[in-house]
Amino acid sequence: MSKILIVYSSQDGQTLKICQTLQAEIETVLYQVTLTSLDAADAIDFSLFDKIVIGASIHYGHHDAGVHALIKRHQTLLNSKPSAFFSVNIVARKPGKNTPETNPYLLKFLKKIAWKPKLLAVFAGKLDYPSYSAFDRWMIRFIMWLTKGPTHPDAVIEFTDWHQVQAFAQQIIKM
Ligand SMILES: Cc1cc2nc3c(=O)[nH]c(=O)nc-3n(C[C@H](O)[C@H](O)[C@H](O)COP(=O)(O)O)c2cc1C
């Protein structure tokens, strides 16, 4: 049975939810999926897996620094196997910024790493003002106001396109 490792970097849980959906979809065919957080990934031997997937969310313009460190540590191995990366951010809710070729965070990220993932994706994340700290809520509402997004302080909106996530799972199976 082929083995797939999925590593997630998720602050508020949406990237984890996307990874769990990928896992459920991939496990419908004969694959064994190991899902692990960025923090727990150090204890894992990447060489034991046939394919590797890394997913990370954006906060204040950046993926977690630990994602860069993980990729640097494993870049030779990552480049030697079928591998995929996806980014989760709220800018990706906008047509024209929702593909690997057009999402500014993913484009910037790819310039900084020596890993060339075979597959790339960008998913729109979740907005959940009530769960944010007062500072974060104010900041994100301000950014949303600038970009003509929802600003009501009670807004909870999941922009993630789950059909797109399922299609990505199929691409992972085939890669
Ligand atoms: C404090 C904070 C900062 C954020 N900064 C950005 C940002 O700079 N650009 C963006 O597109 N989305 C931004 N987001 C939206 C997140 O990327 C989105 O909520 C995503 O679903 C978070 O994924 P996670 O739950 O896996 O951490 C921010 C969200 C929060 C709470």
The ligand as a MOL file (V3000), in Angstrom:
LIG
                    3D

  0  0  0     0  0            999 V3000
M  V30 BEGIN CTAB
M  V30 COUNTS 31 33 0 0 0
M  V30 BEGIN ATOM
M  V30 1 C -4.3460 37.2680 12.4410 0
M  V30 2 C -4.6550 36.8770 11.0380 0
M  V30 3 C -3.8930 37.3720 9.9930 0
M  V30 4 C -4.1850 37.0050 8.6680 0
M  V30 5 N -3.4470 37.5430 7.6610 0
M  V30 6 C -3.7690 37.2450 6.3690 0
M  V30 7 C -3.0530 37.8290 5.2950 0
M  V30 8 O -2.1000 38.5910 5.4760 0
M  V30 9 N -3.4400 37.5310 4.0310 0
M  V30 10 C -4.4910 36.6760 3.7660 0
M  V30 11 O -4.7990 36.4500 2.5970 0
M  V30 12 N -5.1620 36.0750 4.7710 0
M  V30 13 C -4.8350 36.3430 6.0610 0
M  V30 14 N -5.5190 35.7730 7.0890 0
M  V30 15 C -6.5790 34.8000 6.7680 0
M  V30 16 C -6.1020 33.3570 6.9810 0
M  V30 17 O -5.1540 32.9950 6.0330 0
M  V30 18 C -7.3290 32.4450 6.9050 0
M  V30 19 O -8.1840 32.7580 7.9910 0
M  V30 20 C -6.9810 30.9780 6.9310 0
M  V30 21 O -8.1860 30.2350 6.8260 0
M  V30 22 C -6.2430 30.5820 8.2070 0
M  V30 23 O -5.9000 29.2320 8.1240 0
M  V30 24 P -5.6230 28.3710 9.4380 0
M  V30 25 O -6.9580 28.3050 10.1500 0
M  V30 26 O -5.2230 27.0330 8.9300 0
M  V30 27 O -4.5660 29.0530 10.2210 0
M  V30 28 C -5.2600 36.1180 8.4070 0
M  V30 29 C -6.0160 35.6070 9.4770 0
M  V30 30 C -5.7330 35.9870 10.7670 0
M  V30 31 C -6.5670 35.4430 11.8930 0
M  V30 END ATOM
M  V30 BEGIN BOND
M  V30 1 1 1 2
M  V30 2 1 2 3
M  V30 3 2 2 30
M  V30 4 2 3 4
M  V30 5 1 4 5
M  V30 6 1 4 28
M  V30 7 2 5 6
M  V30 8 1 6 7
M  V30 9 1 6 13
M  V30 10 2 7 8
M  V30 11 1 7 9
M  V30 12 1 9 10
M  V30 13 2 10 11
M  V30 14 1 10 12
M  V30 15 2 12 13
M  V30 16 1 13 14
M  V30 17 1 14 15
M  V30 18 1 14 28
M  V30 19 1 15 16
M  V30 20 1 16 17
M  V30 21 1 16 18
M  V30 22 1 18 19
M  V30 23 1 18 20
M  V30 24 1 20 21
M  V30 25 1 20 22
M  V30 26 1 22 23
M  V30 27 1 23 24
M  V30 28 2 24 25
M  V30 29 1 24 26
M  V30 30 1 24 27
M  V30 31 2 28 29
M  V30 32 1 29 30
M  V30 33 1 30 31
M  V30 END BOND
M  V30 END CTAB
M  END
